[in-house]
């Protein structure tokens, strides 16, 4: 059975988790997402880094045409409800859509 798009995948095989994605949110403070994984994102996709340093990917690995936003450490800096609101505001600020 193929993995559910809502499940957490194995860290050594993240491509299925970002392939064809419009939005990718990372909260894992380790480089678990490789350039080959990111290459499958949709044109114009948004990658939002929420983890503390070093983050989940190398920003230079994000494909041309995809937006990479750093909001490092949001979950650790604020409460869960406030973090959700902060993420929504950040997406709106950078894309104009929610």
C-alpha positions in Angstrom: 0.0 0.0 0.0 1.5 3.4 -0.9 2.1 5.8 2.0 -0.7 8.2 2.9 0.1 11.9 2.1 -0.8 12.6 5.7 1.7 10.2 7.2 5.2 11.0 8.3 7.7 9.2 6.0 11.0 7.7 6.7 13.7 10.4 6.9 15.8 8.6 4.3 13.0 8.8 1.7 11.2 12.1 1.8 10.7 12.5 -1.9 7.2 11.0 -1.8 6.3 13.5 0.9 7.0 16.6 -1.2 6.4 15.3 -4.8 3.8 17.5 -6.5 3.3 19.5 -3.3 1.9 23.1 -3.4 3.1 23.7 0.2 5.8 22.0 2.3 6.2 22.9 6.0 9.2 21.6 7.8 9.5 21.4 11.6 12.4 18.9 11.8 15.7 20.7 12.9 17.9 18.4 10.8 18.8 18.3 7.1 16.3 15.5 6.1 15.1 16.9 2.8 17.5 16.6 -0.1 17.7 18.5 -3.4 16.4 15.4 -5.2 13.4 15.4 -2.9 12.7 19.1 -3.5 13.0 18.7 -7.3 9.6 17.1 -7.4 7.7 20.1 -6.0 5.2 21.9 -8.2 6.3 25.1 -10.0 5.4 28.0 -7.7 5.3 25.8 -4.6 6.0 27.2 -1.2 8.5 25.7 1.2 8.3 27.1 4.7 11.0 26.4 7.2 9.7 26.4 10.7 12.4 24.3 12.4 15.3 25.7 14.4 18.7 25.7 12.8 19.9 24.0 10.6 16.5 23.5 9.2 15.3 20.6 7.0 16.9 21.5 3.7 19.6 23.6 2.2 17.9 26.8 0.9 20.0 26.6 -2.3 18.4 23.2 -3.1 14.9 24.7 -3.5 14.0 24.5 -7.2 13.9 27.7 -9.4 10.3 29.0 -9.3 9.6 27.7 -5.8 9.4 30.1 -2.8 11.5 29.3 0.2 10.5 31.2 3.4 12.4 31.1 6.7 10.4 31.5 9.8 12.8 29.4 11.9 11.7 28.2 15.3 8.1 29.5 15.2 6.7 26.5 17.1 9.3 26.8 19.8 8.9 30.6 20.2 5.2 30.7 20.5 2.2 28.7 21.6 0.5 26.3 19.2 -2.5 28.5 18.5 -0.3 31.6 18.0 2.1 29.5 15.8 -0.8 28.6 13.5 -1.8 32.2 13.3 1.8 33.3 12.7 2.2 30.8 9.9 -1.0 31.9 8.2 0.0 35.6 8.4 3.5 34.7 7.0 1.9 32.8 4.1 -0.4 35.7 3.4 2.4 38.2 3.7 4.5 36.3 1.1 1.8 35.0 -1.2 -1.3 37.1 -0.7 -3.4 34.0 -0.2 -4.5 31.8 2.6 
